[in-house]
Each structure stands twice: as C-alpha cells, then as structure tokens.
Amino acid sequence: MRDDEWAGRRAEAVRVQAERLQARQDAEHERAEAMLRQFTAAARTAGLPAEALLVRGYGGRGTARTPLRGWYLRVDRSAGLSTDGDFYVLTAPLGLLDRVRGLRPEPSRPPLTLGAGGKDGESVPLADALERLLPGWQTR
C-alpha cells in the first residue's frame, strides 16, 4: 500500500470516528434535554420554588446577577436549570462591570453527568441532581 493510500484511509477512519462521537454526544444531550423538560414540568406542578440564578466568577471572584430564575443543579452552584427548562453553566470570568451590571448567560446543551472528567467525587449524574431537588419527580 502506498503512503498516499494509507493516509487517505486513515483520514477516512478519523472522519468516521468523529461522526460517531458527535452522534453519541448528540444522543446524550437529547436524553438530558428531555429529562430537564420533564423535571421542569414536574417542578412547576409541585410548586418547587425557583430562585434567582447567579453567575460565579472563576476562582470564587465575585458573583453577577442574571435575569434567570430556576434551580441550582450542583451544590457548588456551578450549573443551573431555568424555569424555561434551559441548562446553564454558571461560572465565568467576571470583570468589575459584570459584577455591577450583571450578565445574561447563554444556555448550553446539558450533559447526562454534571462535572464529568473533573476530580474524583465531583461528577454527579443529572438524574441524581434532579432527585435531590425534587424527590420522586419522575413519578409526578
């Protein structure tokens, strides 16, 4: 096999692998999004009180207000769910103006495991985080 044939086959294998990974990630995000929609409906029905969601600065450097209301998914308040069912990462580099004026974070695609790839003990399955907020929410 010539070098250019090998390189072409290798490039095709890499492309196929990347497509499979993307499809797997998309399916995971879709399952998490469906779970959050179901939870949001159950939380509204149960009257689970929502609170103002804040963004924390990296390294604990202050907080910034947001127009969002919802629930914190992690005890460290680094991820949240709005009452509209959108997932937010609630940490960011904050400047002085952000802390004074506040900011509007953009929603992110939710993972099935919060904090995956972090330190031991820092990852939490999304279902467990939701169960902590509203026990039995899946059967409501």
N, CA, C and O atoms as CSV, one atom per row, in Angstrom:
chain,resi,resn,atom,element,x,y,z
A,1,MET,N,N,0.849,-1.173,0.000
A,1,MET,CA,C,0.000,0.000,0.000
A,1,MET,C,C,0.898,1.242,0.000
A,1,MET,O,O,1.860,1.334,0.762
A,2,ARG,N,N,0.566,2.163,-0.851
A,2,ARG,CA,C,1.349,3.393,-0.944
A,2,ARG,C,C,1.002,4.309,0.227
A,2,ARG,O,O,-0.046,4.176,0.859
A,3,ASP,N,N,1.904,5.231,0.493
A,3,ASP,CA,C,1.712,6.170,1.603
A,3,ASP,C,C,0.461,7.020,1.421
A,3,ASP,O,O,-0.257,7.277,2.387
A,4,ASP,N,N,0.193,7.459,0.190
A,4,ASP,CA,C,-0.975,8.304,-0.018
A,4,ASP,C,C,-2.273,7.514,0.156
A,4,ASP,O,O,-3.275,8.076,0.598
A,5,GLU,N,N,-2.273,6.220,-0.183
A,5,GLU,CA,C,-3.457,5.379,0.054
A,5,GLU,C,C,-3.685,5.191,1.550
A,5,GLU,O,O,-4.810,5.276,2.042
A,6,TRP,N,N,-2.581,4.930,2.261
A,6,TRP,CA,C,-2.682,4.736,3.706
A,6,TRP,C,C,-3.196,6.016,4.363
A,6,TRP,O,O,-4.064,5.958,5.234
A,7,ALA,N,N,-2.676,7.147,3.961
A,7,ALA,CA,C,-3.087,8.426,4.539
A,7,ALA,C,C,-4.564,8.694,4.252
A,7,ALA,O,O,-5.282,9.202,5.112
A,8,GLY,N,N,-5.015,8.353,3.048
A,8,GLY,CA,C,-6.426,8.548,2.710
A,8,GLY,C,C,-7.336,7.668,3.547
A,8,GLY,O,O,-8.382,8.115,4.016
A,9,ARG,N,N,-6.937,6.413,3.736
A,9,ARG,CA,C,-7.739,5.502,4.559
A,9,ARG,C,C,-7.761,5.958,6.018
A,9,ARG,O,O,-8.786,5.893,6.696
A,10,ARG,N,N,-6.625,6.410,6.467
A,10,ARG,CA,C,-6.532,6.874,7.856
A,10,ARG,C,C,-7.416,8.112,8.059
A,10,ARG,O,O,-8.118,8.218,9.065
A,11,ALA,N,N,-7.378,9.035,7.110
A,11,ALA,CA,C,-8.205,10.236,7.204
A,11,ALA,C,C,-9.686,9.878,7.206
A,11,ALA,O,O,-10.467,10.472,7.949
A,12,GLU,N,N,-10.074,8.915,6.382
A,12,GLU,CA,C,-11.476,8.469,6.343
A,12,GLU,C,C,-11.874,7.823,7.669
A,12,GLU,O,O,-12.980,8.049,8.161
A,13,ALA,N,N,-10.987,7.027,8.244
A,13,ALA,CA,C,-11.277,6.384,9.539
A,13,ALA,C,C,-11.446,7.439,10.637
A,13,ALA,O,O,-12.322,7.312,11.493
A,14,VAL,N,N,-10.623,8.459,10.610
A,14,VAL,CA,C,-10.724,9.534,11.598
A,14,VAL,C,C,-12.056,10.271,11.417
A,14,VAL,O,O,-12.724,10.580,12.404
A,15,ARG,N,N,-12.446,10.553,10.188
A,15,ARG,CA,C,-13.703,11.247,9.912
A,15,ARG,C,C,-14.899,10.440,10.418
A,15,ARG,O,O,-15.802,10.983,11.054
A,16,VAL,N,N,-14.894,9.132,10.127
A,16,VAL,CA,C,-15.993,8.265,10.569
A,16,VAL,C,C,-16.054,8.221,12.097
A,16,VAL,O,O,-17.139,8.271,12.677
A,17,GLN,N,N,-14.914,8.129,12.735
A,17,GLN,CA,C,-14.868,8.091,14.205
A,17,GLN,C,C,-15.407,9.391,14.790
A,17,GLN,O,O,-16.142,9.363,15.777
A,18,ALA,N,N,-15.054,10.523,14.199
A,18,ALA,CA,C,-15.543,11.820,14.672
A,18,ALA,C,C,-17.060,11.919,14.504
A,18,ALA,O,O,-17.740,12.449,15.382
A,19,GLU,N,N,-17.595,11.421,13.401
A,19,GLU,CA,C,-19.051,11.431,13.187
A,19,GLU,C,C,-19.757,10.574,14.227
A,19,GLU,O,O,-20.806,10.960,14.743
A,20,ARG,N,N,-19.194,9.422,14.536
A,20,ARG,CA,C,-19.794,8.536,15.551
A,20,ARG,C,C,-19.782,9.193,16.923
A,20,ARG,O,O,-20.763,9.122,17.664
A,21,LEU,N,N,-18.679,9.825,17.251
A,21,LEU,CA,C,-18.586,10.519,18.537
A,21,LEU,C,C,-19.618,11.638,18.617
A,21,LEU,O,O,-20.287,11.791,19.638
A,22,GLN,N,N,-19.750,12.415,17.557
A,22,GLN,CA,C,-20.726,13.501,17.532
A,22,GLN,C,C,-22.150,12.969,17.675
A,22,GLN,O,O,-22.961,13.550,18.395
A,23,ALA,N,N,-22.451,11.875,16.998
A,23,ALA,CA,C,-23.789,11.278,17.087
A,23,ALA,C,C,-24.064,10.791,18.509
A,23,ALA,O,O,-25.169,10.960,19.024
A,24,ARG,N,N,-23.060,10.188,19.138
A,24,ARG,CA,C,-23.207,9.703,20.515
A,24,ARG,C,C,-23.429,10.886,21.464
A,24,ARG,O,O,-24.275,10.808,22.354
A,25,GLN,N,N,-22.680,11.975,21.284
A,25,GLN,CA,C,-22.841,13.153,22.138
A,25,GLN,C,C,-24.203,13.805,21.919
A,25,GLN,O,O,-24.852,14.227,22.876
A,26,ASP,N,N,-24.635,13.887,20.664
A,26,ASP,CA,C,-25.955,14.461,20.379
A,26,ASP,C,C,-27.060,13.653,21.048
A,26,ASP,O,O,-27.991,14.229,21.611
A,27,ALA,N,N,-26.971,12.329,20.993
A,27,ALA,CA,C,-27.984,11.475,21.626
A,27,ALA,C,C,-27.999,11.684,23.142
A,27,ALA,O,O,-29.062,11.710,23.762
A,28,GLU,N,N,-26.816,11.830,23.729
A,28,GLU,CA,C,-26.719,12.058,25.168
A,28,GLU,C,C,-27.359,13.401,25.543
A,28,GLU,O,O,-28.117,13.485,26.510
A,29,HIS,N,N,-27.050,14.438,24.779
A,29,HIS,CA,C,-27.639,15.756,25.044
A,29,HIS,C,C,-29.156,15.713,24.889
A,29,HIS,O,O,-29.872,16.322,25.683
A,30,GLU,N,N,-29.647,15.016,23.897
A,30,GLU,CA,C,-31.094,14.924,23.690
A,30,GLU,C,C,-31.780,14.234,24.858
A,30,GLU,O,O,-32.864,14.648,25.271
A,31,ARG,N,N,-31.155,13.176,25.401
A,31,ARG,CA,C,-31.731,12.494,26.565
A,31,ARG,C,C,-31.746,13.431,27.771
A,31,ARG,O,O,-32.721,13.471,28.521
A,32,ALA,N,N,-30.662,14.182,27.953
A,32,ALA,CA,C,-30.589,15.118,29.076
A,32,ALA,C,C,-31.613,16.239,28.906
A,32,ALA,O,O,-32.244,16.646,29.881
A,33,GLU,N,N,-31.786,16.741,27.687
A,33,GLU,CA,C,-32.772,17.795,27.438
A,33,GLU,C,C,-34.186,17.305,27.729
A,33,GLU,O,O,-34.991,18.040,28.301
A,34,ALA,N,N,-34.489,16.088,27.347
A,34,ALA,CA,C,-35.809,15.520,27.628
A,34,ALA,C,C,-36.021,15.380,29.143
A,34,ALA,O,O,-37.110,15.642,29.653
A,35,MET,N,N,-34.977,14.968,29.842
A,35,MET,CA,C,-35.055,14.821,31.293
A,35,MET,C,C,-35.324,16.186,31.942
A,35,MET,O,O,-36.136,16.287,32.861
A,36,LEU,N,N,-34.645,17.226,31.467
A,36,LEU,CA,C,-34.840,18.558,32.038
A,36,LEU,C,C,-36.233,19.107,31.746
A,36,LEU,O,O,-36.826,19.777,32.592
A,37,ARG,N,N,-36.753,18.829,30.559
A,37,ARG,CA,C,-38.132,19.258,30.247
A,37,ARG,C,C,-39.123,18.574,31.190
A,37,ARG,O,O,-40.033,19.214,31.718
A,38,GLN,N,N,-38.937,17.275,31.393
A,38,GLN,CA,C,-39.830,16.522,32.284
A,38,GLN,C,C,-39.716,17.049,33.717
A,38,GLN,O,O,-40.724,17.206,34.405
A,39,PHE,N,N,-38.489,17.319,34.162
A,39,PHE,CA,C,-38.299,17.833,35.518
A,39,PHE,C,C,-38.952,19.200,35.680
A,39,PHE,O,O,-39.624,19.454,36.680
A,40,THR,N,N,-38.759,20.081,34.703
A,40,THR,CA,C,-39.319,21.431,34.785
A,40,THR,C,C,-40.836,21.375,34.927
A,40,THR,O,O,-41.416,22.107,35.728
A,41,ALA,N,N,-41.470,20.517,34.159
A,41,ALA,CA,C,-42.924,20.368,34.259
A,41,ALA,C,C,-43.319,19.852,35.645
A,41,ALA,O,O,-44.268,20.352,36.249
A,42,ALA,N,N,-42.587,18.850,36.146
A,42,ALA,CA,C,-42.882,18.299,37.472
A,42,ALA,C,C,-42.649,19.342,38.567
A,42,ALA,O,O,-43.418,19.415,39.526
A,43,ALA,N,N,-41.593,20.149,38.430
A,43,ALA,CA,C,-41.290,21.172,39.435
A,43,ALA,C,C,-42.382,22.235,39.470
A,43,ALA,O,O,-42.777,22.687,40.545
A,44,ARG,N,N,-42.867,22.634,38.304
A,44,ARG,CA,C,-43.967,23.613,38.265
A,44,ARG,C,C,-45.213,23.043,38.924
A,44,ARG,O,O,-45.859,23.707,39.735
A,45,THR,N,N,-45.544,21.806,38.567
A,45,THR,CA,C,-46.730,21.156,39.126
A,45,THR,C,C,-46.626,21.044,40.645
A,45,THR,O,O,-47.606,21.252,41.361
A,46,ALA,N,N,-45.427,20.713,41.130
A,46,ALA,CA,C,-45.219,20.540,42.570
A,46,ALA,C,C,-45.056,21.866,43.301
A,46,ALA,O,O,-45.056,21.899,44.532
A,47,GLY,N,N,-44.918,22.959,42.554
A,47,GLY,CA,C,-44.719,24.260,43.191
A,47,GLY,C,C,-43.334,24.430,43.787
A,47,GLY,O,O,-43.164,25.168,44.757
A,48,LEU,N,N,-42.341,23.755,43.216
A,48,LEU,CA,C,-40.969,23.889,43.707
A,48,LEU,C,C,-40.516,25.331,43.519
A,48,LEU,O,O,-40.486,25.821,42.390
A,49,PRO,N,N,-40.162,26.021,44.603
A,49,PRO,CA,C,-39.798,27.431,44.462
A,49,PRO,C,C,-38.503,27.611,43.670
A,49,PRO,O,O,-37.503,26.938,43.919
A,50,ALA,N,N,-38.548,28.526,42.720
A,50,ALA,CA,C,-37.363,28.876,41.943
A,50,ALA,C,C,-36.676,30.046,42.636
A,50,ALA,O,O,-37.300,30.788,43.393
A,51,GLU,N,N,-35.397,30.198,42.369
A,51,GLU,CA,C,-34.654,31.313,42.938
A,51,GLU,C,C,-33.869,32.018,41.847
A,51,GLU,O,O,-33.693,31.485,40.752
A,52,ALA,N,N,-33.403,33.211,42.150
A,52,ALA,CA,C,-32.573,33.951,41.201
A,52,ALA,C,C,-31.259,33.188,41.027
A,52,ALA,O,O,-30.630,32.790,42.008
A,53,LEU,N,N,-30.854,32.988,39.781
A,53,LEU,CA,C,-29.604,32.297,39.492
A,53,LEU,C,C,-28.494,33.326,39.294
A,53,LEU,O,O,-28.656,34.292,38.549
A,54,LEU,N,N,-27.376,33.112,39.963
A,54,LEU,CA,C,-26.211,33.990,39.871
A,54,LEU,C,C,-25.090,33.276,39.136
A,54,LEU,O,O,-25.008,32.047,39.154
A,55,VAL,N,N,-24.228,34.047,38.490
A,55,VAL,CA,C,-23.009,33.504,37.883
A,55,VAL,C,C,-21.867,33.820,38.835
A,55,VAL,O,O,-21.724,34.953,39.293
A,56,ARG,N,N,-21.058,32.813,39.129
A,56,ARG,CA,C,-19.889,32.995,39.993
A,56,ARG,C,C,-18.653,33.174,39.138
A,56,ARG,O,O,-18.509,32.549,38.087
A,57,GLY,N,N,-17.771,34.028,39.599
A,57,GLY,CA,C,-16.510,34.233,38.903
A,57,GLY,C,C,-15.576,33.063,39.125
A,57,GLY,O,O,-15.649,32.379,40.146
A,58,TYR,N,N,-14.702,32.841,38.168
A,58,TYR,CA,C,-13.700,31.787,38.312
A,58,TYR,C,C,-12.884,32.046,39.570
A,58,TYR,O,O,-12.561,33.188,39.900
A,59,GLY,N,N,-12.564,30.979,40.253
A,59,GLY,CA,C,-11.763,31.103,41.463
A,59,GLY,C,C,-12.483,31.813,42.593
A,59,GLY,O,O,-11.842,32.338,43.504
A,60,GLY,N,N,-13.823,31.835,42.544
A,60,GLY,CA,C,-14.586,32.473,43.604
A,60,GLY,C,C,-14.514,33.988,43.587
A,60,GLY,O,O,-14.751,34.630,44.610
A,61,ARG,N,N,-14.191,34.567,42.444
A,61,ARG,CA,C,-14.021,36.019,42.329
A,61,ARG,C,C,-15.352,36.721,42.054
A,61,ARG,O,O,-15.603,37.180,40.940
A,62,GLY,N,N,-16.185,36.798,43.063
A,62,GLY,CA,C,-17.419,37.556,42.973
A,62,GLY,C,C,-18.547,36.837,42.262
A,62,GLY,O,O,-18.395,35.712,41.786
A,63,THR,N,N,-19.680,37.515,42.203
A,63,THR,CA,C,-20.857,36.988,41.520
A,63,THR,C,C,-21.464,38.089,40.660
A,63,THR,O,O,-21.192,39.275,40.846
A,64,ALA,N,N,-22.292,37.660,39.713
A,64,ALA,CA,C,-23.016,38.601,38.856
A,64,ALA,C,C,-24.468,38.155,38.793
A,64,ALA,O,O,-24.764,36.966,38.679
A,65,ARG,N,N,-25.366,39.126,38.869
A,65,ARG,CA,C,-26.797,38.841,38.728
A,65,ARG,C,C,-27.089,38.404,37.302
A,65,ARG,O,O,-26.352,38.726,36.370
A,66,THR,N,N,-28.174,37.667,37.156
A,66,THR,CA,C,-28.690,37.305,35.831
A,66,THR,C,C,-30.198,37.536,35.861
A,66,THR,O,O,-30.778,37.672,36.938
A,67,PRO,N,N,-30.832,37.581,34.711
A,67,PRO,CA,C,-32.296,37.692,34.700
A,67,PRO,C,C,-32.987,36.338,34.901
A,67,PRO,O,O,-34.212,36.244,34.830
A,68,LEU,N,N,-32.202,35.306,35.150
A,68,LEU,CA,C,-32.720,33.935,35.208
A,68,LEU,C,C,-33.260,33.582,36.586
A,68,LEU,O,O,-32.752,34.024,37.616
A,69,ARG,N,N,-34.308,32.769,36.564
A,69,ARG,CA,C,-34.834,32.144,37.779
A,69,ARG,C,C,-34.863,30.651,37.522
A,69,ARG,O,O,-35.121,30.202,36.406
A,70,GLY,N,N,-34.599,29.907,38.547
A,70,GLY,CA,C,-34.604,28.459,38.380
A,70,GLY,C,C,-34.018,27.764,39.591
A,70,GLY,O,O,-34.210,28.188,40.730
A,71,TRP,N,N,-33.291,26.675,39.316
A,71,TRP,CA,C,-32.768,25.821,40.368
A,71,TRP,C,C,-31.303,25.509,40.088
A,71,TRP,O,O,-30.908,25.297,38.942
A,72,TYR,N,N,-30.510,25.486,41.149
A,72,TYR,CA,C,-29.107,25.087,41.032
A,72,TYR,C,C,-29.036,23.570,41.003
A,72,TYR,O,O,-29.629,22.903,41.851
A,73,LEU,N,N,-28.325,23.026,40.046
A,73,LEU,CA,C,-28.222,21.582,39.903
A,73,LEU,C,C,-27.072,20.993,40.705
A,73,LEU,O,O,-27.087,19.810,41.045
A,74,ARG,N,N,-26.096,21.799,41.001
A,74,ARG,CA,C,-24.938,21.335,41.773
A,74,ARG,C,C,-24.880,22.103,43.085
A,74,ARG,O,O,-25.271,23.268,43.157
A,75,VAL,N,N,-24.395,21.446,44.102
A,75,VAL,CA,C,-24.281,22.070,45.416
A,75,VAL,C,C,-23.374,23.296,45.342
A,75,VAL,O,O,-23.606,24.275,46.051
A,76,ASP,N,N,-22.342,23.257,44.491
A,76,ASP,CA,C,-21.433,24.401,44.375
A,76,ASP,C,C,-22.000,25.521,43.486
A,76,ASP,O,O,-21.328,26.525,43.249
A,77,ARG,N,N,-23.243,25.344,42.993
A,77,ARG,CA,C,-23.966,26.345,42.217
A,77,ARG,C,C,-23.296,26.680,40.884
A,77,ARG,O,O,-23.454,27.788,40.371
A,78,SER,N,N,-22.558,25.736,40.329
A,78,SER,CA,C,-21.863,25.977,39.070
A,78,SER,C,C,-22.702,25.612,37.851
A,78,SER,O,O,-22.285,25.857,36.719
A,79,ALA,N,N,-23.871,25.034,38.066
A,79,ALA,CA,C,-24.775,24.680,36.963
A,79,ALA,C,C,-26.201,24.902,37.441
A,79,ALA,O,O,-26.530,24.682,38.606
A,80,GLY,N,N,-27.036,25.343,36.509
A,80,GLY,CA,C,-28.415,25.617,36.881
A,80,GLY,C,C,-29.380,25.313,35.763
A,80,GLY,O,O,-28.999,25.154,34.604
A,81,LEU,N,N,-30.643,25.235,36.144
A,81,LEU,CA,C,-31.743,24.975,35.232
A,81,LEU,C,C,-32.733,26.120,35.376
A,81,LEU,O,O,-33.210,26.398,36.476
A,82,SER,N,N,-33.040,26.785,34.267
A,82,SER,CA,C,-34.003,27.882,34.338
A,82,SER,C,C,-35.422,27.320,34.383
A,82,SER,O,O,-35.646,26.152,34.065
A,83,THR,N,N,-36.360,28.144,34.771
A,83,THR,CA,C,-37.760,27.724,34.805
A,83,THR,C,C,-38.284,27.452,33.397
A,83,THR,O,O,-39.350,26.856,33.239
A,84,ASP,N,N,-37.553,27.879,32.384
A,84,ASP,CA,C,-37.905,27.578,30.986
A,84,ASP,C,C,-37.365,26.226,30.532
A,84,ASP,O,O,-37.646,25.787,29.417
A,85,GLY,N,N,-36.588,25.562,31.396
A,85,GLY,CA,C,-36.040,24.253,31.062
A,85,GLY,C,C,-34.684,24.292,30.390
A,85,GLY,O,O,-34.226,23.274,29.872
A,86,ASP,N,N,-34.023,25.458,30.387
A,86,ASP,CA,C,-32.702,25.579,29.774
A,86,ASP,C,C,-31.610,25.340,30.806
A,86,ASP,O,O,-31.738,25.721,31.969
A,87,PHE,N,N,-30.527,24.697,30.353
A,87,PHE,CA,C,-29.376,24.388,31.196
A,87,PHE,C,C,-28.337,25.495,31.063
A,87,PHE,O,O,-28.083,25.982,29.961
A,88,TYR,N,N,-27.734,25.892,32.186
A,88,TYR,CA,C,-26.723,26.948,32.182
A,88,TYR,C,C,-25.510,26.541,32.996
A,88,TYR,O,O,-25.631,25.964,34.076
A,89,VAL,N,N,-24.342,26.851,32.461
A,89,VAL,CA,C,-23.104,26.794,33.230
A,89,VAL,C,C,-23.008,28.150,33.907
A,89,VAL,O,O,-23.042,29.184,33.240
A,90,LEU,N,N,-22.889,28.152,35.225
A,90,LEU,CA,C,-22.978,29.394,35.986
A,90,LEU,C,C,-21.646,29.822,36.581
A,90,LEU,O,O,-21.595,30.350,37.692
A,91,THR,N,N,-20.583,29.594,35.850
A,91,THR,CA,C,-19.269,30.122,36.191
A,91,THR,C,C,-18.714,30.808,34.952
A,91,THR,O,O,-18.940,30.364,33.826
A,92,ALA,N,N,-17.986,31.894,35.174
A,92,ALA,CA,C,-17.434,32.654,34.052
A,92,ALA,C,C,-16.356,33.594,34.576
A,92,ALA,O,O,-16.311,33.893,35.769
A,93,PRO,N,N,-15.490,34.058,33.684
A,93,PRO,CA,C,-14.568,35.118,34.114
A,93,PRO,C,C,-15.370,36.409,34.257
A,93,PRO,O,O,-15.992,36.862,33.297
A,94,LEU,N,N,-15.360,36.989,35.422
A,94,LEU,CA,C,-16.164,38.186,35.673
A,94,LEU,C,C,-15.272,39.403,35.847
A,94,LEU,O,O,-14.293,39.375,36.593
A,95,GLY,N,N,-15.624,40.460,35.153
A,95,GLY,CA,C,-14.966,41.739,35.360
A,95,GLY,C,C,-15.796,42.583,36.304
A,95,GLY,O,O,-16.884,42.184,36.718
A,96,LEU,N,N,-15.282,43.736,36.638
A,96,LEU,CA,C,-15.983,44.640,37.553
A,96,LEU,C,C,-17.358,45.023,37.002
A,96,LEU,O,O,-18.341,45.038,37.744
A,97,LEU,N,N,-17.430,45.331,35.708
A,97,LEU,CA,C,-18.723,45.715,35.126
A,97,LEU,C,C,-19.729,44.574,35.178
A,97,LEU,O,O,-20.916,44.807,35.407
A,98,ASP,N,N,-19.267,43.342,34.968
A,98,ASP,CA,C,-20.172,42.188,35.067
A,98,ASP,C,C,-20.759,42.091,36.469
A,98,ASP,O,O,-21.952,41.841,36.637
A,99,ARG,N,N,-19.911,42.292,37.472
A,99,ARG,CA,C,-20.379,42.184,38.851
A,99,ARG,C,C,-21.351,43.316,39.200
A,99,ARG,O,O,-22.245,43.126,40.024
A,100,VAL,N,N,-21.187,44.471,38.593
A,100,VAL,CA,C,-22.061,45.610,38.882
A,100,VAL,C,C,-23.343,45.545,38.054
A,100,VAL,O,O,-24.438,45.678,38.601
A,101,ARG,N,N,-23.218,45.342,36.751
A,101,ARG,CA,C,-24.372,45.358,35.847
A,101,ARG,C,C,-25.110,44.033,35.761
A,101,ARG,O,O,-26.298,44.002,35.442
A,102,GLY,N,N,-24.416,42.943,36.044
A,102,GLY,CA,C,-24.984,41.624,35.838
A,102,GLY,C,C,-24.720,41.167,34.414
A,102,GLY,O,O,-24.144,41.908,33.618
A,103,LEU,N,N,-25.131,39.974,34.095
A,103,LEU,CA,C,-24.956,39.464,32.738
A,103,LEU,C,C,-26.020,38.456,32.400
A,103,LEU,O,O,-26.741,37.974,33.274
A,104,ARG,N,N,-26.114,38.137,31.121
A,104,ARG,CA,C,-27.100,37.172,30.632
A,104,ARG,C,C,-26.330,36.000,30.028
A,104,ARG,O,O,-25.843,36.087,28.901
A,105,PRO,N,N,-26.222,34.907,30.779
A,105,PRO,CA,C,-25.514,33.742,30.226
A,105,PRO,C,C,-26.316,33.079,29.110
A,105,PRO,O,O,-27.541,33.190,29.063
A,106,GLU,N,N,-25.626,32.404,28.231
A,106,GLU,CA,C,-26.270,31.666,27.148
A,106,GLU,C,C,-26.530,30.235,27.608
A,106,GLU,O,O,-25.701,29.651,28.306
A,107,PRO,N,N,-27.675,29.663,27.223
A,107,PRO,CA,C,-27.917,28.257,27.590
A,107,PRO,C,C,-26.912,27.348,26.891
A,107,PRO,O,O,-26.394,27.671,25.821
A,108,SER,N,N,-26.650,26.212,27.515
A,108,SER,CA,C,-25.745,25.203,26.980
A,108,SER,C,C,-26.499,23.894,26.822
A,108,SER,O,O,-27.557,23.697,27.420
A,109,ARG,N,N,-25.952,23.007,26.017
A,109,ARG,CA,C,-26.554,21.675,25.919
A,109,ARG,C,C,-26.189,20.904,27.183
A,109,ARG,O,O,-25.019,20.858,27.562
A,110,PRO,N,N,-27.165,20.306,27.832
A,110,PRO,CA,C,-26.894,19.646,29.114
A,110,PRO,C,C,-26.231,18.283,28.940
A,110,PRO,O,O,-26.496,17.569,27.973
A,111,PRO,N,N,-25.367,17.935,29.890
A,111,PRO,CA,C,-24.766,16.599,29.906
A,111,PRO,C,C,-25.607,15.661,30.778
A,111,PRO,O,O,-26.391,16.117,31.611
A,112,LEU,N,N,-25.442,14.365,30.584
A,112,LEU,CA,C,-26.105,13.398,31.471
A,112,LEU,C,C,-25.370,13.277,32.793
A,112,LEU,O,O,-25.941,12.826,33.786
A,113,THR,N,N,-24.088,13.683,32.810
A,113,THR,CA,C,-23.304,13.667,34.035
A,113,THR,C,C,-22.705,15.052,34.235
A,113,THR,O,O,-21.917,15.518,33.412
A,114,LEU,N,N,-23.078,15.704,35.324
A,114,LEU,CA,C,-22.550,17.031,35.635
A,114,LEU,C,C,-21.135,16.885,36.184
A,114,LEU,O,O,-20.896,16.082,37.086
A,115,GLY,N,N,-20.209,17.649,35.648
A,115,GLY,CA,C,-18.832,17.616,36.132
A,115,GLY,C,C,-18.037,16.414,35.664
A,115,GLY,O,O,-17.005,16.096,36.256
A,116,ALA,N,N,-18.488,15.735,34.615
A,116,ALA,CA,C,-17.754,14.569,34.110
A,116,ALA,C,C,-16.343,14.989,33.709
A,116,ALA,O,O,-16.143,16.034,33.090
A,117,GLY,N,N,-15.386,14.171,34.064
A,117,GLY,CA,C,-13.999,14.476,33.739
A,117,GLY,C,C,-13.320,15.320,34.796
A,117,GLY,O,O,-12.133,15.624,34.675
A,118,GLY,N,N,-14.049,15.705,35.829
A,118,GLY,CA,C,-13.474,16.502,36.908
A,118,GLY,C,C,-12.787,15.617,37.934
A,118,GLY,O,O,-12.533,14.438,37.687
A,119,LYS,N,N,-12.490,16.198,39.084
A,119,LYS,CA,C,-11.847,15.452,40.162
A,119,LYS,C,C,-12.784,14.357,40.664
A,119,LYS,O,O,-13.999,14.421,40.479
A,120,ASP,N,N,-12.192,13.361,41.299
A,120,ASP,CA,C,-12.999,12.285,41.879
A,120,ASP,C,C,-14.020,12.867,42.846
A,120,ASP,O,O,-13.710,13.740,43.657
A,121,GLY,N,N,-15.239,12.364,42.739
A,121,GLY,CA,C,-16.300,12.802,43.632
A,121,GLY,C,C,-16.998,14.071,43.199
A,121,GLY,O,O,-17.964,14.488,43.838
A,122,GLU,N,N,-16.533,14.700,42.126
A,122,GLU,CA,C,-17.161,15.943,41.679
A,122,GLU,C,C,-18.183,15.730,40.579
A,122,GLU,O,O,-18.938,16.647,40.256
A,123,SER,N,N,-18.225,14.550,40.002
A,123,SER,CA,C,-19.225,14.302,38.964
A,123,SER,C,C,-20.495,13.751,39.599
A,123,SER,O,O,-20.451,12.955,40.537
A,124,VAL,N,N,-21.633,14.200,39.058
A,124,VAL,CA,C,-22.932,13.807,39.587
A,124,VAL,C,C,-23.843,13.496,38.404
A,124,VAL,O,O,-23.983,14.324,37.504
A,125,PRO,N,N,-24.461,12.328,38.389
A,125,PRO,CA,C,-25.433,12.068,37.326
A,125,PRO,C,C,-26.559,13.105,37.383
A,125,PRO,O,O,-27.033,13.454,38.465
A,126,LEU,N,N,-26.976,13.586,36.235
A,126,LEU,CA,C,-28.037,14.593,36.161
A,126,LEU,C,C,-29.294,14.116,36.886
A,126,LEU,O,O,-29.931,14.893,37.597
A,127,ALA,N,N,-29.649,12.859,36.713
A,127,ALA,CA,C,-30.852,12.320,37.370
A,127,ALA,C,C,-30.747,12.439,38.895
A,127,ALA,O,O,-31.740,12.734,39.560
A,128,ASP,N,N,-29.550,12.213,39.452
A,128,ASP,CA,C,-29.361,12.332,40.902
A,128,ASP,C,C,-29.489,13.782,41.362
A,128,ASP,O,O,-30.061,14.053,42.418
A,129,ALA,N,N,-28.954,14.716,40.566
A,129,ALA,CA,C,-29.061,16.136,40.914
A,129,ALA,C,C,-30.527,16.576,40.929
A,129,ALA,O,O,-30.945,17.335,41.804
A,130,LEU,N,N,-31.289,16.102,39.971
A,130,LEU,CA,C,-32.708,16.451,39.911
A,130,LEU,C,C,-33.480,15.797,41.059
A,130,LEU,O,O,-34.385,16.409,41.627
A,131,GLU,N,N,-33.133,14.582,41.392
A,131,GLU,CA,C,-33.788,13.873,42.502
A,131,GLU,C,C,-33.529,14.590,43.826
A,131,GLU,O,O,-34.402,14.620,44.694
A,132,ARG,N,N,-32.338,15.167,43.987
A,132,ARG,CA,C,-32.009,15.922,45.202
A,132,ARG,C,C,-32.921,17.146,45.319
A,132,ARG,O,O,-33.345,17.503,46.418
A,133,LEU,N,N,-33.218,17.779,44.200
A,133,LEU,CA,C,-34.069,18.968,44.213
A,133,LEU,C,C,-35.537,18.653,44.473
A,133,LEU,O,O,-36.219,19.374,45.202
A,134,LEU,N,N,-36.015,17.570,43.871
A,134,LEU,CA,C,-37.436,17.223,43.984
A,134,LEU,C,C,-37.564,15.695,44.015
A,134,LEU,O,O,-37.745,15.060,42.976
A,135,PRO,N,N,-37.469,15.116,45.213
A,135,PRO,CA,C,-37.543,13.662,45.313
A,135,PRO,C,C,-38.822,13.120,44.666
A,135,PRO,O,O,-39.909,13.658,44.876
A,136,GLY,N,N,-38.680,12.058,43.885
A,136,GLY,CA,C,-39.809,11.415,43.230
A,136,GLY,C,C,-40.341,12.148,42.022
A,136,GLY,O,O,-41.450,11.856,41.573
A,137,TRP,N,N,-39.585,13.102,41.473
A,137,TRP,CA,C,-40.079,13.922,40.367
A,137,TRP,C,C,-40.458,13.116,39.136
A,137,TRP,O,O,-41.327,13.540,38.374
A,138,GLN,N,N,-39.838,11.977,38.921
A,138,GLN,CA,C,-40.114,11.189,37.720
A,138,GLN,C,C,-41.474,10.517,37.762
A,138,GLN,O,O,-42.000,10.122,36.721
A,139,THR,N,N,-42.046,10.383,38.936
A,139,THR,CA,C,-43.341,9.722,39.064
A,139,THR,C,C,-44.483,10.721,39.259
A,139,THR,O,O,-45.625,10.318,39.476
A,140,ARG,N,N,-44.188,11.991,39.185
A,140,ARG,CA,C,-45.227,13.023,39.384
A,140,ARG,C,C,-45.951,13.305,38.092
A,140,ARG,O,O,-46.855,14.140,38.060
